[in-house]
Amino acid sequence: MATPTVAAAGIEMPMAHEMRGRVGMWCLIAAESAIFTIFVVAYLYYAGKSLSGPTPREVLEVPIFISIALFSSSFTIVRAEKAIARGNNRLFAGWLLATIVLGAIFVAGTAREWYHLIYEHGLTISSSLFGTTFYSLVGLHLSHVLVGLTMLTLVLIFTLLGWVKQEHAERIAVLALYWHFVDAIWVVVLSVVYFIAR
């Protein structure tokens, strides 16, 4: 059963009660963007001011593969949205699983990078100003990826149990907004940490 819509100027628009989820998510995204802005500004301000420990240029390598994986997950979640909107639950589950796998690749790659930085270069959150700002900013983003992956995994489980239907397409779209936000923030973090302030 499709979600109820109203016609406005020949275009189908979501009804007011359907927009609450999107409005709420946009408010959350605005608040989270403000937090990320503070962390980015702090990183840029303190870049190069560490008196001890390795510098970003010495230890950071651009995480190309995991970045491509995360950016690709925006495509797969869009495909998942389209599938659930058409009522194709099997295809929806497939695209959702692909999104989760791509997100998990990003998390695993970040964990590998941190292991390398901590155990091979001695860069910890308390070893230097660079370590403090690096782990704070990248860790903040990573925590949002983990939250998104948890939500996506729960939706996948509910889908496999038959609890997610076509009528839930709008809720899936709201969740997809959050995931797109996580991807967009990575563009900023990647640019600042691995290119601008390196």
Summary of the structure (lengths in Angstrom):
residues: 198
radius of gyration: 19.5
end to end distance: 52.0
largest distance: 63.7
contacts: 592
relative contact order: 0.18
helix: 77%
strand: 4%
